């Protein structure tokens, strides 16, 4: 038997807001500042994957809201690393939907969080990327829209537990900061 190759894992918060019948997506600049991406980063021992994605949304985009506890999509993401032979490492990214309630200044400078329509997000995420990577990120937007449009038709907008979910999300983030 050959040895299995495991890719490292990251988590992403696919931050969105409703605009009537459509959705906008919140993207941030990469650390190099040359492309746009979803807030994403490493997992953490003391956090669930959704909590880690929620933390990334707050740190990189200043986004506060309600994150779904389960990921809705997996995608591959290369990340530059000069120590590697080909100059990049590929990650598996678990994508979580986060409905943004409000934003505040992000903790990380130069991320420039910006709202985009779904079509503009697809185009913006593709800029400066190889065809395969651009297709991966377009698929994330497509899966998010499919999930959100399905949810909108089956879940009433006045969810009574929404305030409780927001409160618990805030408490989780505060608990992480106090450690």
Order of alpha helices (4+ residues) and beta strands (2+ residues): beta-beta-beta-beta-alpha-beta-beta-beta-beta-alpha-alpha-alpha
